[in-house]
C-alpha cells in the first residue's frame, strides 16, 4: 500500500504557480483565471514558459519540466495549478526530480492530460494531488461552475474529509454490488493506460479506481478497459467507479457497439469488484474536483461513493 504524502492546506495570501506541463495557455483566459484566484485572496505567479509554444506543447520538454520543478522548489510558492490539458505530460515526467518533490510537497491541481503528471507524482512520491480543474479551461471563462469551485476550495483549504461524491445529474448506477474502501485513483482512462508498465504506474492494490474519458470511439474504450484486464489491474482493485465518457457514445458509433456498462461488465467478468457509474467527474462543465490518494468508500448497497479522509494537512 502506498504511503501517502499530504500537502499543506492553502490559505488566502499564499502564492499559486500557474504551470503548463501540456499545451500553452491562452493569455486572455489565463488573465481571467488569475483574477479569479486573486479575488479569492491568492497571489498568482505565471511560470516562465507558460506561454511558450513548441509544436502543440507549451515549450520544450525540458522547459516544461523545469517550470514544474522550480515551482516545487520555490519556498514562496504553496501550490501548482496546471493551465491546460491536451498532450505532452508523458514526454516530461521522466525529467522530474521526485526525491526533491517528496522533500517539498505542495498541492497540485490539474485535469485531463495533467493526469499523467499527477499519476507520476502519486506513484513516485505518494503525493496527494487534485484532479478536475484547469486554469484556462475552467477558471478562465465568463463564469466558473459552482460545483467545481466549491469542491476545489473545500479540498484545498479544509483538512476534513470531502464526503459524498455528487452524481452527474441522473443519480448513481450500481453495476456490481459490494462494499469496499481504498485510496482513490481518479484518472483519464487513456492517460492511465499510457503509464501502465512504466515507473509512473500508480499503485493499484486495494485502490478505488475512478475513470473518465472524452471523444474516444467505443472500440478504443473497450480496448483500454481490456488492457486494464490483461495487465492485471482489475484483479488488484478494491472497486471501480465510472465518471463521464463525454462524446464517446455518439449515435454514429453505436450501430454495433456495446454500451459503456456492457463493456465494463464484460471486462470485469466474475471478479468480486463493486462497480458504480455516474460520478460527476469528466470532460463536462459541471464536475467535482477529486483528491488522488485518499481513502474512499464505495458502497454498492447504498449506491454511494464517499471520500472518508482529508486530503491536506
VODREN-790207 format. One record per residue (C-alpha): residue in one letter; residue number from 1; x, y, z. Coordinates in Angstrom, 3 decimals. Example, Ala and Ser with C-alpha at 12.3 -4.5 7.8 and 13.67 -1.06 7.14 Angstrom:
! residues 2
aa A	i 1	u 12.300	v -4.500	w 7.800
aa S	i 2	u 13.670	v -1.060	w 7.140
This chain:
! residues 313
aa X	i 1	u 0.000	v 0.000	w 0.000
aa X	i 2	u 1.326	v 3.428	w -0.966
aa X	i 3	u 2.360	v 5.747	w 1.865
aa X	i 4	u 0.581	v 8.985	w 1.064
aa X	i 5	u 2.058	v 12.460	w 1.420
aa X	i 6	u -0.476	v 15.193	w 2.070
aa X	i 7	u 0.363	v 18.778	w 1.120
aa X	i 8	u -0.333	v 21.691	w 3.416
aa X	i 9	u -3.717	v 23.352	w 3.076
aa X	i 10	u -3.770	v 26.546	w 1.061
aa X	i 11	u -4.670	v 29.821	w 2.709
aa X	i 12	u -5.505	v 33.217	w 1.181
aa X	i 13	u -2.238	v 35.100	w 0.864
aa X	i 14	u -0.394	v 32.028	w -0.406
aa X	i 15	u 1.131	v 32.035	w -3.887
aa X	i 16	u -0.124	v 29.659	w -6.583
aa X	i 17	u 2.130	v 28.985	w -9.579
aa X	i 18	u 0.463	v 28.500	w -12.959
aa X	i 19	u 2.383	v 25.822	w -14.845
aa X	i 20	u 1.935	v 24.341	w -18.316
aa X	i 21	u 3.078	v 20.703	w -18.459
aa X	i 22	u 0.971	v 20.135	w -21.601
aa X	i 23	u -0.345	v 22.753	w -24.038
aa X	i 24	u 0.291	v 26.507	w -23.772
aa X	i 25	u -2.168	v 28.897	w -22.201
aa X	i 26	u -4.475	v 31.371	w -23.848
aa X	i 27	u -3.222	v 34.739	w -22.493
aa X	i 28	u -6.666	v 36.299	w -22.084
aa X	i 29	u -8.156	v 33.246	w -20.371
aa X	i 30	u -5.125	v 32.962	w -18.123
aa X	i 31	u -5.544	v 36.601	w -17.113
aa X	i 32	u -9.182	v 35.893	w -16.207
aa X	i 33	u -8.196	v 32.788	w -14.215
aa X	i 34	u -5.504	v 34.761	w -12.395
aa X	i 35	u -8.027	v 37.452	w -11.458
aa X	i 36	u -10.430	v 34.770	w -10.172
aa X	i 37	u -7.721	v 33.322	w -7.920
aa X	i 38	u -6.675	v 36.778	w -6.741
aa X	i 39	u -10.288	v 37.577	w -5.867
aa X	i 40	u -10.148	v 34.558	w -3.553
aa X	i 41	u -7.142	v 36.165	w -1.867
aa X	i 42	u -4.258	v 34.313	w -3.505
aa X	i 43	u -1.143	v 35.616	w -5.160
aa X	i 44	u -0.544	v 34.227	w -8.637
aa X	i 45	u 2.735	v 33.643	w -10.436
aa X	i 46	u 2.972	v 32.696	w -14.113
aa X	i 47	u 5.781	v 30.237	w -14.760
aa X	i 48	u 8.348	v 31.488	w -17.306
aa X	i 49	u 7.399	v 29.109	w -20.124
aa X	i 50	u 3.630	v 29.127	w -19.676
aa X	i 51	u 3.077	v 30.986	w -22.971
aa X	i 52	u 5.812	v 29.241	w -24.983
aa X	i 53	u 4.996	v 27.077	w -27.981
aa X	i 54	u 6.821	v 24.083	w -29.358
aa X	i 55	u 4.555	v 22.407	w -31.883
aa X	i 56	u 1.376	v 21.820	w -29.822
aa X	i 57	u 3.248	v 21.976	w -26.498
aa X	i 58	u 3.983	v 24.783	w -24.049
aa X	i 59	u 7.677	v 24.843	w -24.887
aa X	i 60	u 10.228	v 22.066	w -24.931
aa X	i 61	u 10.018	v 19.066	w -22.641
aa X	i 62	u 12.955	v 20.292	w -20.577
aa X	i 63	u 11.476	v 23.787	w -20.182
aa X	i 64	u 8.074	v 22.466	w -19.094
aa X	i 65	u 9.720	v 20.132	w -16.589
aa X	i 66	u 11.915	v 22.990	w -15.348
aa X	i 67	u 8.861	v 25.143	w -14.611
aa X	i 68	u 7.291	v 22.329	w -12.581
aa X	i 69	u 10.486	v 21.682	w -10.621
aa X	i 70	u 11.106	v 25.378	w -9.961
aa X	i 71	u 7.576	v 25.722	w -8.576
aa X	i 72	u 8.125	v 22.821	w -6.187
aa X	i 73	u 11.492	v 24.109	w -5.008
aa X	i 74	u 10.493	v 27.759	w -4.567
aa X	i 75	u 9.600	v 28.270	w -0.898
aa X	i 76	u 7.402	v 31.247	w -1.784
aa X	i 77	u 5.048	v 29.021	w -3.789
aa X	i 78	u 2.423	v 26.958	w -1.948
aa X	i 79	u 0.596	v 25.252	w -4.817
aa X	i 80	u 0.697	v 24.479	w -8.530
aa X	i 81	u -2.231	v 24.819	w -10.958
aa X	i 82	u -1.954	v 23.398	w -14.470
aa X	i 83	u -3.217	v 25.751	w -17.147
aa X	i 84	u -4.417	v 23.358	w -19.870
aa X	i 85	u -4.731	v 19.718	w -20.826
aa X	i 86	u -4.225	v 18.359	w -24.308
aa X	i 87	u -0.985	v 16.482	w -24.816
aa X	i 88	u 2.545	v 16.272	w -23.511
aa X	i 89	u 2.896	v 15.275	w -19.856
aa X	i 90	u 4.126	v 11.826	w -20.852
aa X	i 91	u 7.086	v 13.490	w -22.558
aa X	i 92	u 8.351	v 15.243	w -19.436
aa X	i 93	u 7.517	v 13.185	w -16.325
aa X	i 94	u 10.842	v 11.331	w -16.536
aa X	i 95	u 12.662	v 14.682	w -16.307
aa X	i 96	u 11.422	v 15.480	w -12.786
aa X	i 97	u 13.396	v 15.013	w -9.559
aa X	i 98	u 10.963	v 13.028	w -7.424
aa X	i 99	u 13.229	v 12.959	w -4.377
aa X	i 100	u 13.272	v 16.744	w -4.376
aa X	i 101	u 9.498	v 16.871	w -4.875
aa X	i 102	u 8.988	v 14.464	w -1.978
aa X	i 103	u 11.019	v 16.821	w 0.215
aa X	i 104	u 8.886	v 19.816	w -0.886
aa X	i 105	u 5.281	v 18.539	w -1.102
aa X	i 106	u 2.746	v 21.015	w -2.438
aa X	i 107	u -0.836	v 20.981	w -3.673
aa X	i 108	u -1.047	v 20.253	w -7.408
aa X	i 109	u -4.282	v 20.811	w -9.338
aa X	i 110	u -4.848	v 19.599	w -12.894
aa X	i 111	u -7.105	v 17.597	w -15.184
aa X	i 112	u -7.191	v 15.669	w -18.454
aa X	i 113	u -3.611	v 15.397	w -19.785
aa X	i 114	u -2.339	v 16.507	w -16.367
aa X	i 115	u -3.424	v 13.040	w -15.237
aa X	i 116	u -0.057	v 11.809	w -16.500
aa X	i 117	u 1.819	v 14.193	w -14.210
aa X	i 118	u -0.466	v 13.541	w -11.246
aa X	i 119	u -0.249	v 9.756	w -11.537
aa X	i 120	u 3.535	v 10.019	w -11.757
aa X	i 121	u 3.658	v 12.174	w -8.628
aa X	i 122	u 1.469	v 9.714	w -6.745
aa X	i 123	u 3.429	v 6.693	w -7.962
aa X	i 124	u 6.871	v 8.110	w -7.203
aa X	i 125	u 6.234	v 10.191	w -4.065
aa X	i 126	u 2.785	v 9.323	w -2.669
aa X	i 127	u 1.775	v 12.975	w -3.057
aa X	i 128	u -1.969	v 13.634	w -2.861
aa X	i 129	u -2.972	v 15.824	w -5.811
aa X	i 130	u -6.277	v 17.226	w -7.050
aa X	i 131	u -7.852	v 16.372	w -10.393
aa X	i 132	u -10.744	v 18.173	w -12.049
aa X	i 133	u -9.731	v 21.793	w -12.695
aa X	i 134	u -7.547	v 23.714	w -15.155
aa X	i 135	u -6.825	v 27.430	w -15.195
aa X	i 136	u -7.670	v 28.231	w -18.835
aa X	i 137	u -10.485	v 25.767	w -19.397
aa X	i 138	u -12.340	v 26.031	w -16.089
aa X	i 139	u -11.313	v 29.257	w -14.379
aa X	i 140	u -10.682	v 31.472	w -17.393
aa X	i 141	u -14.186	v 31.802	w -18.814
aa X	i 142	u -17.058	v 34.158	w -18.110
aa X	i 143	u -18.073	v 32.114	w -15.057
aa X	i 144	u -16.828	v 29.163	w -13.006
aa X	i 145	u -19.094	v 26.178	w -12.373
aa X	i 146	u -20.288	v 26.287	w -8.745
aa X	i 147	u -19.689	v 22.577	w -8.082
aa X	i 148	u -16.157	v 22.792	w -9.427
aa X	i 149	u -15.369	v 25.911	w -7.397
aa X	i 150	u -16.890	v 24.563	w -4.185
aa X	i 151	u -15.131	v 21.210	w -4.398
aa X	i 152	u -11.814	v 22.846	w -5.324
aa X	i 153	u -11.721	v 25.114	w -2.300
aa X	i 154	u -13.137	v 22.511	w 0.086
aa X	i 155	u -10.305	v 20.150	w -0.840
aa X	i 156	u -7.506	v 22.722	w -0.895
aa X	i 157	u -8.439	v 24.781	w 2.151
aa X	i 158	u -10.131	v 22.314	w 4.536
aa X	i 159	u -8.455	v 19.330	w 6.184
aa X	i 160	u -11.627	v 17.315	w 6.832
aa X	i 161	u -12.970	v 14.522	w 4.611
aa X	i 162	u -14.719	v 15.624	w 1.418
aa X	i 163	u -17.582	v 13.185	w 1.975
aa X	i 164	u -20.203	v 12.091	w -0.545
aa X	i 165	u -19.300	v 12.458	w -4.226
aa X	i 166	u -22.056	v 14.048	w -6.327
aa X	i 167	u -23.583	v 12.357	w -9.351
aa X	i 168	u -23.654	v 13.777	w -12.857
aa X	i 169	u -27.359	v 14.604	w -12.650
aa X	i 170	u -29.137	v 11.307	w -13.160
aa X	i 171	u -28.107	v 9.544	w -9.961
aa X	i 172	u -25.521	v 6.807	w -9.490
aa X	i 173	u -25.991	v 3.373	w -11.044
aa X	i 174	u -24.781	v 0.223	w -9.305
aa X	i 175	u -23.418	v -2.163	w -11.939
aa X	i 176	u -21.919	v -4.635	w -9.491
aa X	i 177	u -22.868	v -4.860	w -5.794
aa X	i 178	u -20.431	v -4.919	w -2.937
aa X	i 179	u -18.701	v -2.668	w -0.462
aa X	i 180	u -15.006	v -1.729	w -0.453
aa X	i 181	u -12.694	v 1.047	w 0.697
aa X	i 182	u -9.282	v 2.090	w -0.550
aa X	i 183	u -7.206	v 5.017	w -1.814
aa X	i 184	u -8.826	v 6.867	w -4.705
aa X	i 185	u -7.046	v 6.840	w -8.060
aa X	i 186	u -9.002	v 9.164	w -10.364
aa X	i 187	u -7.729	v 9.441	w -13.924
aa X	i 188	u -8.397	v 9.892	w -17.580
aa X	i 189	u -8.516	v 6.347	w -18.952
aa X	i 190	u -6.239	v 6.977	w -21.926
aa X	i 191	u -3.588	v 8.651	w -19.766
aa X	i 192	u -3.842	v 5.872	w -17.207
aa X	i 193	u -3.211	v 3.252	w -19.899
aa X	i 194	u -0.258	v 5.284	w -21.173
aa X	i 195	u 1.666	v 4.807	w -17.902
aa X	i 196	u 0.921	v 1.105	w -17.386
aa X	i 197	u 4.137	v -0.884	w -17.208
aa X	i 198	u 6.256	v 2.216	w -16.563
aa X	i 199	u 7.814	v 3.551	w -13.338
aa X	i 200	u 4.932	v 6.042	w -13.240
aa X	i 201	u 2.139	v 3.492	w -12.933
aa X	i 202	u 0.139	v 4.213	w -9.756
aa X	i 203	u -0.258	v 1.569	w -7.051
aa X	i 204	u -3.440	v -0.381	w -7.747
aa X	i 205	u -3.512	v -2.861	w -4.875
aa X	i 206	u -6.678	v -2.190	w -2.875
aa X	i 207	u -7.374	v 1.052	w -4.767
aa X	i 208	u -10.673	v 2.590	w -5.810
aa X	i 209	u -10.154	v 3.392	w -9.492
aa X	i 210	u -12.327	v 6.163	w -10.959
aa X	i 211	u -12.031	v 6.644	w -14.720
aa X	i 212	u -13.353	v 9.044	w -17.369
aa X	i 213	u -12.595	v 9.946	w -20.978
aa X	i 214	u -13.675	v 12.151	w -23.852
aa X	i 215	u -14.112	v 11.823	w -27.625
aa X	i 216	u -12.850	v 8.238	w -27.750
aa X	i 217	u -14.561	v 5.796	w -30.105
aa X	i 218	u -16.285	v 2.937	w -28.259
aa X	i 219	u -13.884	v 0.335	w -29.662
aa X	i 220	u -10.957	v 2.305	w -28.233
aa X	i 221	u -12.588	v 2.454	w -24.786
aa X	i 222	u -13.260	v -1.274	w -24.985
aa X	i 223	u -9.617	v -1.891	w -25.887
aa X	i 224	u -8.394	v 0.221	w -22.965
aa X	i 225	u -10.705	v -1.497	w -20.488
aa X	i 226	u -9.383	v -4.861	w -21.602
aa X	i 227	u -5.848	v -3.510	w -21.382
aa X	i 228	u -6.576	v -2.965	w -17.687
aa X	i 229	u -7.854	v -6.540	w -17.512
aa X	i 230	u -4.884	v -8.043	w -19.358
aa X	i 231	u -2.426	v -6.039	w -17.246
aa X	i 232	u -3.976	v -7.486	w -14.085
aa X	i 233	u -5.195	v -4.102	w -12.853
aa X	i 234	u -8.801	v -5.232	w -12.371
aa X	i 235	u -7.581	v -8.138	w -10.214
aa X	i 236	u -5.868	v -5.731	w -7.824
aa X	i 237	u -8.570	v -3.115	w -7.315
aa X	i 238	u -10.944	v -2.775	w -4.373
aa X	i 239	u -13.609	v -1.099	w -6.509
aa X	i 240	u -14.213	v 0.533	w -9.893
aa X	i 241	u -16.103	v 3.795	w -10.386
aa X	i 242	u -17.115	v 5.403	w -13.680
aa X	i 243	u -17.296	v 9.119	w -14.326
aa X	i 244	u -18.435	v 10.743	w -17.566
aa X	i 245	u -17.423	v 9.481	w -21.019
aa X	i 246	u -18.288	v 12.636	w -22.864
aa X	i 247	u -18.830	v 12.461	w -26.647
aa X	i 248	u -17.751	v 8.808	w -26.781
aa X	i 249	u -21.025	v 7.003	w -27.415
aa X	i 250	u -22.470	v 9.211	w -30.145
aa X	i 251	u -25.213	v 7.660	w -32.307
aa X	i 252	u -22.958	v 7.267	w -35.341
aa X	i 253	u -20.690	v 4.968	w -33.328
aa X	i 254	u -23.373	v 2.812	w -31.737
aa X	i 255	u -24.736	v 0.666	w -34.590
aa X	i 256	u -22.738	v -2.388	w -33.497
aa X	i 257	u -21.167	v -1.173	w -30.269
aa X	i 258	u -21.835	v -2.355	w -26.726
aa X	i 259	u -22.753	v 0.328	w -24.228
aa X	i 260	u -20.234	v 1.531	w -21.665
aa X	i 261	u -21.915	v -0.524	w -18.950
aa X	i 262	u -21.792	v -3.635	w -21.140
aa X	i 263	u -18.101	v -3.055	w -21.873
aa X	i 264	u -17.267	v -2.689	w -18.196
aa X	i 265	u -19.322	v -5.730	w -17.217
aa X	i 266	u -17.536	v -7.831	w -19.847
aa X	i 267	u -14.093	v -6.645	w -18.718
aa X	i 268	u -14.781	v -7.150	w -15.002
aa X	i 269	u -16.217	v -10.624	w -15.569
aa X	i 270	u -16.763	v -12.629	w -12.409
aa X	i 271	u -14.352	v -10.640	w -10.261
aa X	i 272	u -15.885	v -9.679	w -6.876
aa X	i 273	u -15.451	v -6.000	w -7.685
aa X	i 274	u -18.044	v -3.359	w -6.743
aa X	i 275	u -18.751	v -1.109	w -9.732
aa X	i 276	u -20.686	v 2.185	w -9.612
aa X	i 277	u -21.317	v 4.582	w -12.501
aa X	i 278	u -22.339	v 8.218	w -12.764
aa X	i 279	u -19.984	v 10.300	w -10.583
aa X	i 280	u -19.739	v 13.940	w -11.690
aa X	i 281	u -16.170	v 13.736	w -12.945
aa X	i 282	u -15.147	v 14.061	w -16.565
aa X	i 283	u -14.962	v 16.391	w -19.537
aa X	i 284	u -18.143	v 18.322	w -18.899
aa X	i 285	u -18.631	v 21.754	w -17.365
aa X	i 286	u -20.253	v 20.564	w -14.131
aa X	i 287	u -17.711	v 18.366	w -12.430
aa X	i 288	u -16.258	v 17.807	w -8.993
aa X	i 289	u -12.588	v 18.095	w -8.172
aa X	i 290	u -11.255	v 14.870	w -6.644
aa X	i 291	u -8.272	v 14.022	w -4.419
aa X	i 292	u -5.922	v 11.324	w -5.701
aa X	i 293	u -4.623	v 9.055	w -2.953
aa X	i 294	u -7.058	v 9.407	w -0.039
aa X	i 295	u -9.342	v 6.715	w 1.340
aa X	i 296	u -12.709	v 6.376	w -0.388
aa X	i 297	u -15.628	v 4.066	w 0.386
aa X	i 298	u -17.676	v 2.547	w -2.436
aa X	i 299	u -20.973	v 1.126	w -1.178
aa X	i 300	u -22.791	v -0.833	w -3.843
aa X	i 301	u -25.651	v -1.486	w -1.461
aa X	i 302	u -26.337	v 2.163	w -0.626
aa X	i 303	u -25.269	v 3.301	w -4.108
aa X	i 304	u -22.769	v 5.865	w -2.787
aa X	i 305	u -19.118	v 6.862	w -3.151
aa X	i 306	u -17.692	v 8.705	w -0.128
aa X	i 307	u -14.227	v 10.208	w 0.419
aa X	i 308	u -13.595	v 9.303	w 4.046
aa X	i 309	u -10.387	v 11.156	w 4.927
aa X	i 310	u -8.881	v 14.580	w 4.420
aa X	i 311	u -6.507	v 15.446	w 1.604
aa X	i 312	u -4.471	v 18.293	w 3.137
aa X	i 313	u -2.769	v 18.990	w 6.439
